[in-house]
Amino acid sequence: LASGETAIISISFTETPVGFDDVDIIVTGGSLSPVVVDASDDRLFTAIFTPTADSTETPSMTLPAASYTDAAGNDGTEGVSPSITVDTAVPGVTLSAEAAILSGVFEVTATFSEEMTGFELSDIVVENGVASTLTSADNIIFTFDITPLSDGTVTIDVAAGAAQDAIGNQNLAAEQLSILSDSTAPTVVITGPTEVVTELFEVTVDFSETVLGFQQSDLTIAHGTISNFAGTEAAYSFDVTPVIGETVVIGIAAGVAQDLAGNLNLAAEDYSVESSSPAHEFEKHREEIRDIVQNEAYTRLNAQIQANTNMVREARNRFMRAQ
């Protein structure tokens, strides 16, 4: 008997029983309706047996000896029911995938609680995706591919009654499987001072989403030294000690980190900043500074000579006028 099915049980006596009552029948693995005597034969009774739900227990119905007599008062013999196979266990099905966040086409496993028939690709309901390539080696564990239509949530369902077991019990509905599809590569931006730096400075690295595997060795740097690297998820920072007088250049190559769906990052645009100091600037512009100082000194000297010449000329003129 499968789920929802019943059996008609016939109880036949060799002669008309006295004192027979259906409450005398001991029933396991189900329930028995009140017995009904046949209208044309009072030695024949029938009842309906209903098996216990969600069970594979073998039922039994026993009429104990001496629970009835014949007309002469002789005790009746024991009556035992025929063997009945029961399978009212409704098959379940569980949907699973490798992870909750995935990139691109991914595989889903549908695991039934027992061997099933009739499960087909059309029984799989997908939102924001398309199912394909349904296979099974044992008709218990099935696998199929899901191709997402876009980034976002993809849901997979298997409705009740999509398949049935050997005795005809139809499956319960599967709990919905929800997968976040993410096929977009993370981007990354390096930021730091925009003006000339003269000493140790801080740089930040910001990914567009949480990434895994990013570490200091993934950074490239020219004319500087990295220290105090720290960070997690999408935000990182570190210090840079520049080589004074040089342009510090910091880069992050593509593929050094990945997001939770396994997408590798895109390369960052190189960050660069000039480094300097007063002493370096002086050495760098020494000739220019010398020319400026010389020109300024020459200009001032000429002005002073001119002033002195004018003063002597004026003094001489006053002396001549006084004579």
BELSUL-V613107 format. One record per residue. PHI is phi in degrees with one decimal (NA if undefined). OMEGA is omega in radians with two decimals (* if undefined). NEAR is the number of other C-alpha atoms within 8 Angstrom. Layout:
PHI/OMEGA/NEAR  PHI/OMEGA/NEAR
//
This chain:
NA/3.10/12  -98.0/3.12/11  -59.2/3.13/11  89.3/-3.14/5  -96.4/3.07/8  -131.9/3.11/9  -131.4/3.05/8  -87.4/-3.13/8  -101.6/3.09/8  -102.6/3.12/8  -118.8/-3.06/7  -113.4/3.07/7  -106.0/3.11/8  -77.0/3.06/5  -152.5/-3.06/6  -62.1/-3.13/9  -79.8/3.08/11  -119.6/3.11/8  81.9/3.13/7  -74.6/3.14/9  -138.9/-3.08/6  -64.1/3.11/7  -69.5/3.11/5  -76.7/-3.09/9  -81.3/3.12/10  -90.7/-3.05/10  -118.6/2.99/11  -126.4/3.08/8  75.8/3.12/10  163.8/3.14/10  -135.7/-3.11/10  -122.3/3.10/9  -71.7/3.05/7  -56.7/-3.13/7  -75.1/-3.14/9  -125.1/3.13/7  -80.4/3.13/10  -67.2/-3.07/10  -65.9/-3.08/5  -106.9/-3.11/4  -151.5/-3.07/7  -79.3/3.02/9  -99.2/-3.07/12  -115.6/3.13/11  -127.8/3.06/12  -134.0/3.07/12  -151.7/-3.14/12  -107.4/3.11/12  -97.5/3.09/12  -115.7/-3.10/10  -70.6/3.07/14  -63.7/-3.13/9  -68.6/3.07/7  51.9/-3.05/9  -142.9/2.98/10  -121.5/-3.14/9  -66.6/3.07/7  -76.6/-3.07/9  -79.7/3.04/13  -146.2/3.07/13  -134.2/-3.05/10  -126.9/3.02/11  -104.4/-3.04/11  -62.9/3.04/11  -61.3/3.09/10  70.1/3.06/9  -82.6/3.10/11  -153.8/3.11/11  -136.7/2.98/14  -92.9/-3.08/12  -63.0/-3.13/8  -87.7/3.12/5  92.6/3.10/6  -73.0/3.13/7  -65.4/3.09/10  -78.6/3.11/10  -87.3/-3.14/7  -70.4/3.05/9  -117.6/-3.10/8  -121.3/-3.11/8  -72.8/3.04/7  -69.4/3.12/5  -71.2/3.13/7  -126.5/3.07/8  -90.9/-3.11/8  -121.9/2.99/12  -145.0/3.11/13  -104.6/3.11/15  -71.4/-3.11/11  -76.9/-3.10/10  -63.7/3.04/13  -104.1/3.10/10  -143.7/-3.12/12  -121.0/3.10/10  -102.7/-3.14/12  -147.8/3.09/8  -141.9/-3.05/9  -62.4/-3.10/6  -155.5/-3.12/6  -83.6/3.10/8  -125.6/-3.05/10  -138.1/3.14/14  -116.1/3.06/11  72.2/-3.14/9  -65.4/3.12/8  -134.4/-3.08/10  -99.3/3.07/10  -118.7/3.10/12  -111.7/3.04/12  -108.9/-3.09/11  -111.2/3.09/10  -87.1/-3.12/12  -79.2/3.10/8  -159.6/-3.12/7  -64.5/-3.05/10  -128.3/3.01/12  -129.3/3.04/9  86.7/-3.14/7  -80.7/-3.06/9  -129.8/-3.14/8  -58.6/-3.12/9  -68.8/3.12/5  -82.6/-3.12/9  -96.5/-3.12/11  -104.4/-3.07/9  -123.6/2.99/11  -105.5/-3.12/8  63.3/3.09/11  -175.7/-3.14/12  -130.7/3.12/10  -91.3/3.11/11  -156.7/2.98/9  57.6/3.09/8  -80.9/3.14/10  -140.4/3.05/7  -158.2/3.11/9  -96.4/-3.05/7  -135.4/-3.11/6  61.2/3.01/9  -115.1/3.12/12  -105.4/3.13/11  -113.9/3.03/12  -126.4/3.08/12  -154.2/-3.13/12  -97.7/3.04/12  -120.6/3.05/12  -105.2/3.14/11  -63.1/3.09/12  -86.5/3.13/7  -163.0/3.03/7  -62.4/-3.13/10  132.3/-3.09/8  -77.2/3.03/9  -114.8/3.13/13  -113.9/-3.14/12  -127.7/3.14/11  -132.2/2.93/12  -126.1/-3.05/11  -76.2/3.03/11  -62.9/3.08/9  80.0/-3.14/9  -73.5/-3.13/12  -147.4/-3.14/10  -141.0/3.11/15  -84.1/-3.04/13  -62.7/-3.09/8  -95.7/3.07/8  108.3/3.10/7  -69.6/-3.13/14  -90.4/-3.06/12  -68.3/2.94/14  -76.3/3.08/11  -68.2/3.08/11  -79.2/2.98/12  -66.4/-3.06/7  -60.0/3.04/9  -98.8/-3.14/9  -119.5/-3.13/9  -122.8/3.04/11  -89.3/3.12/11  -88.6/3.14/15  -140.0/3.13/12  -112.7/-3.10/10  -97.3/-3.14/6  -70.5/3.10/9  -67.4/3.00/14  -102.0/-3.10/11  -145.4/-3.11/12  -126.4/3.08/9  -105.6/3.14/13  -131.2/3.13/8  -168.6/-3.14/9  -58.3/3.11/10  -101.7/3.11/5  -93.0/3.12/6  -58.3/3.13/9  -101.5/-3.10/12  -121.7/-3.10/9  -157.3/3.12/7  -52.1/3.14/9  -140.6/-3.08/10  -100.6/3.08/10  -123.7/3.09/12  -117.4/3.11/11  -124.7/-3.12/11  -124.1/3.03/10  -86.7/-3.12/12  -75.3/3.11/8  -161.5/3.11/9  -59.8/3.12/10  -127.9/3.09/13  -119.4/3.01/9  88.1/-3.12/7  -80.3/-3.12/8  -144.2/-3.04/6  -58.5/-3.10/6  -66.8/3.11/5  -82.3/3.11/9  -88.7/2.99/10  -110.0/-3.11/8  -145.0/3.03/11  -119.6/3.07/8  64.8/3.09/10  -175.1/3.13/10  -128.0/-3.11/8  -95.6/3.06/10  -148.5/3.06/8  56.0/3.09/7  -67.7/-3.14/10  -155.4/3.08/7  142.2/3.13/8  -160.2/3.10/7  57.5/-3.06/8  -113.6/-3.03/11  -123.1/-3.12/10  -138.4/3.09/11  -150.4/3.10/12  -164.4/3.10/12  -100.5/3.11/12  -129.6/3.01/12  -99.8/-3.02/11  -79.9/2.92/14  -85.5/-3.03/10  -61.3/3.13/9  94.7/-3.12/9  -117.2/3.05/10  -91.2/3.11/11  -81.0/3.14/14  -126.4/-3.11/11  -123.0/-3.13/11  -136.8/3.02/12  -133.3/-3.10/12  -76.5/3.04/10  -70.6/3.00/10  80.3/-3.14/9  -88.7/3.13/11  -142.6/3.14/11  -139.6/3.10/14  -81.8/-3.06/14  -66.6/3.11/10  -92.7/3.13/11  95.7/3.11/8  -75.0/3.12/13  -79.0/-3.09/12  -69.7/2.96/14  -81.5/3.12/11  -69.2/3.08/10  -85.8/2.97/12  -70.9/-3.10/8  -58.2/3.02/9  -101.2/3.11/10  -140.3/3.11/8  -152.8/3.11/12  -78.9/3.08/11  -122.5/-3.12/15  -161.9/3.06/12  -154.7/3.11/9  -55.9/-3.12/6  -64.9/3.14/6  -66.0/3.14/10  -64.4/3.12/9  -64.6/3.13/9  -62.8/-3.12/7  -64.5/-3.06/6  -114.4/-3.08/8  -54.6/-3.11/8  -63.0/3.14/6  -63.7/-3.14/7  -63.4/3.13/9  -61.8/3.13/8  -63.7/-3.14/8  -63.4/-3.13/8  -62.7/-3.13/8  -63.0/-3.14/8  -62.3/3.14/8  -64.7/-3.14/8  -64.8/3.13/8  -62.8/-3.13/8  -61.8/-3.12/8  -66.9/-3.13/8  -65.5/3.10/8  -60.1/3.14/8  -63.7/-3.13/8  -65.7/3.13/8  -61.4/3.14/8  -63.9/3.13/8  -65.3/-3.14/8  -66.2/3.13/8  -61.2/3.14/8  -63.3/-3.12/8  -66.4/3.13/8  -66.2/-3.13/8  -63.3/-3.12/8  -68.2/3.14/8  -65.9/3.13/8  -63.5/-3.12/8  -65.2/3.13/8  -64.0/-3.12/8  -66.4/-3.11/8  -66.8/-3.14/7  -69.4/-3.11/6  -77.8/-3.11/5  -77.3/*/4
//
